[in-house]
Amino acid sequence: MDYDILLLNVIYAFLGLVVLIIAYKIFDWVEHKINFAEQINHGNIAAAIFLSAIVIALSIIIAGALG
């Protein structure tokens, strides 16, 4: 088994996760009018769906950039 490829996959996965968290923090900083965590805790389904769409879109963009 080639451990170099496995190590590269783990590094890319970790890098993608870090970039996703940073991108989310930037989005949260730019869109400071809405506190998404508070809205989701209050049961706002629309905020949860919107945030999920943002995370999925960012994941697709990051996967394309890393791939």
N, C-alpha and C positions, 0 to 999 in steps of 0.2 A: 504494500500500500504506500502510496506517495504522500508523505506527511506535509510536503510543501504546499500542495494544493489545498489540503485540509486547513492548514494554518492560514493561507491566503483567504479562504472562505470565511473563517472566523474573524479575521481582521476586517474584511469588507462588511460583514454583518455588524460588527461593533462600530465601525466608522459610520455606517448608514444610520444606526440608532442614535449616535451622538449628533450627527447632522440633523436628524429629524427632531430631536429635543431642542437643539439650538434654533431651528426654523420655527418650531412652535412657540418658543419663548419670544422670538422676534415678532411673530404674528400677535401674540398676546400683548406685547408692549405697544405695537402699532394700534391695535383695536382695544384700547383701554376703557372704552365706554361701557363695555359689557364684561362682567366677571363670569366667565364661562363655568368655572368650578362651582360658584355659588348658585348659578342658574340651574345647573344639572342637579345639584343637591336639593334644590327646591322642586324638582320633578319636571323641569322644562324640557320636554321631548324635542322641541324644535332646536334648542341650543345644542342638545346632544347629537342630533342628526347633522347639524351644520358643522360642529367640531369634528365629527367622524369623517365627513366629506373632506374637510381641510386636511386631516391626517392622512387619508387615503391619497389625496392629490399630491401632497408633499412626498409621500412614500413612492409614488410612481415616478415623480420627477427625480428623486434621489437615486432610485434604482436605475433609471436611464442614464444618469450622470456617472454612476459608479460602474455600470455594466459595459 
